[in-house]
Amino acid sequence: MSDMLLEVRGLKVVFDGFHAIDGLDLTVERDEIRFLIGPNGAGKTTLVDAITGLVKPAAGSIRFEGAELVRRREHQIVRRGVGRTFQTPTVFEQLTVLDNVDVAASFRMRFGSLLRQRRGTSPGVLDALRAVGLDELADANAGVLSHGQRQWLEVAMVLVQGPRLLLLDEPVAGMTGDERTRTGELIERIAAEGTTVLVIEHDMDFVRRFATRVTVMHEGRILTEGTVGEVQQDETVREVYLGRPRDARGAGAEAVA
Ligand SMILES: Nc1ncnc2c1ncn2[C@@H]1O[C@H](COP(=O)(O)OP(=O)(O)OP(=O)(O)O)[C@@H](O)[C@H]1O
């Protein structure tokens, strides 16, 4: 029997009359690593923004563990167990690596305050740093981290909030080959430990290496779903990518070939 974690039905997001999400249906099952691909402007980030309460849908439903997320506020959605990272990591450069995660940990506490006096580090902070391989840099200033390390720090800042669904927006953009491999392995570990992961990604080499199931978006809807091999063979997927020029990040026609 399937164990549905996220169920999106008839979702619409409209910006000044433009339907960025246009009647989208999507289901994600517990413990999956799902990759979400599609040409620029397909609506991938807008979908994640809608799931996490950053944009308000014009219509439709987003159910997480059976509970409706539409019209809930961002922090309520975090507390319900949905975490996300952004294309550009948002870390506090003037704080240490450990303090960044500690601050993030306080967001999950209902009456927590960033300014309150606390003794010691919040539970789970060191575990989160170990999970992403930054424990040895715990006392370093976040401002000195490389781009890849910042991405991992942002993942730790989400992991410490104990998400059951983690949404990653282009986690390997700008990373070296070695950092990409480490990030793929990190995603696999996170999933193996019980957090379902939805990854938006343009880098098809990365998708080929780490994806089992891939969902393709186009013009605000799901075009198709399947294994990497299946979506690569799909004529409509090839047409969607062929209809657009190759972009700077390599998301053009040859990316799905
Ligand atoms: N706040 C906004 N106001 C107006 N239009 C927007 C807004 N956010 C996104 N859009 C538009 O909605 C469409 C979908 O954008 P979105 O960023 O979700 O696509 P994407 O698939 O994530 O693209 P990319 O791969 O380039 O990141 C685009 O045409 C974009 O210009």
The ligand as an SDF file (V2000), in Angstrom:
LIG
                    3D

 31 33  0  0  0  0  0  0  0  0999 V2000
    6.9070   36.8090   -7.7570 N   0  0  0  0  0  0  0  0  0  0  0  0
    6.6650   36.6440   -9.0610 C   0  0  0  0  0  0  0  0  0  0  0  0
    6.0120   37.5760   -9.7750 N   0  0  0  0  0  0  0  0  0  0  0  0
    5.7510   37.4160  -11.0830 C   0  0  0  0  0  0  0  0  0  0  0  0
    6.1090   36.3200  -11.8060 N   0  0  0  0  0  0  0  0  0  0  0  0
    6.7900   35.3600  -11.1540 C   0  0  0  0  0  0  0  0  0  0  0  0
    7.0990   35.4590   -9.7570 C   0  0  0  0  0  0  0  0  0  0  0  0
    7.7590   34.3300   -9.3850 N   0  0  0  0  0  0  0  0  0  0  0  0
    7.8650   33.5620  -10.4930 C   0  0  0  0  0  0  0  0  0  0  0  0
    7.2760   34.1780  -11.5480 N   0  0  0  0  0  0  0  0  0  0  0  0
    7.1630   33.6490  -12.8960 C   0  0  0  0  0  0  0  0  0  0  0  0
    6.5560   32.3790  -12.7950 O   0  0  0  0  0  0  0  0  0  0  0  0
    7.1570   31.4730  -13.7330 C   0  0  0  0  0  0  0  0  0  0  0  0
    7.6910   30.2810  -12.9890 C   0  0  0  0  0  0  0  0  0  0  0  0
    8.8340   30.6730  -12.2670 O   0  0  0  0  0  0  0  0  0  0  0  0
    9.6800   29.6630  -11.3610 P   0  0  0  0  0  0  0  0  0  0  0  0
   10.8000   30.4360  -10.7730 O   0  0  0  0  0  0  0  0  0  0  0  0
    8.7680   28.9560  -10.4550 O   0  0  0  0  0  0  0  0  0  0  0  0
   10.2000   28.6530  -12.4620 O   0  0  0  0  0  0  0  0  0  0  0  0
   11.3260   27.5450  -12.3080 P   0  0  0  0  0  0  0  0  0  0  0  0
   10.8130   26.3280  -12.9800 O   0  0  0  0  0  0  0  0  0  0  0  0
   11.7290   27.4270  -10.8810 O   0  0  0  0  0  0  0  0  0  0  0  0
   12.4910   28.1800  -13.1660 O   0  0  0  0  0  0  0  0  0  0  0  0
   14.0880   28.0960  -12.9980 P   0  0  0  0  0  0  0  0  0  0  0  0
   14.4480   26.7270  -13.4020 O   0  0  0  0  0  0  0  0  0  0  0  0
   14.5830   29.1240  -13.9470 O   0  0  0  0  0  0  0  0  0  0  0  0
   14.4190   28.4020  -11.5550 O   0  0  0  0  0  0  0  0  0  0  0  0
    8.2300   32.2570  -14.4740 C   0  0  0  0  0  0  0  0  0  0  0  0
    7.6780   32.7130  -15.6970 O   0  0  0  0  0  0  0  0  0  0  0  0
    8.5200   33.4140  -13.5420 C   0  0  0  0  0  0  0  0  0  0  0  0
    8.9340   34.5480  -14.2610 O   0  0  0  0  0  0  0  0  0  0  0  0
  1  2  1  0
  2  3  1  0
  2  7  2  0
  3  4  2  0
  4  5  1  0
  5  6  2  0
  6  7  1  0
  6 10  1  0
  7  8  1  0
  8  9  2  0
  9 10  1  0
 10 11  1  0
 11 12  1  0
 11 30  1  0
 12 13  1  0
 13 14  1  0
 13 28  1  0
 14 15  1  0
 15 16  1  0
 16 17  2  0
 16 18  1  0
 16 19  1  0
 19 20  1  0
 20 21  2  0
 20 22  1  0
 20 23  1  0
 23 24  1  0
 24 25  2  0
 24 26  1  0
 24 27  1  0
 28 29  1  0
 28 30  1  0
 30 31  1  0
M  END
$$$$
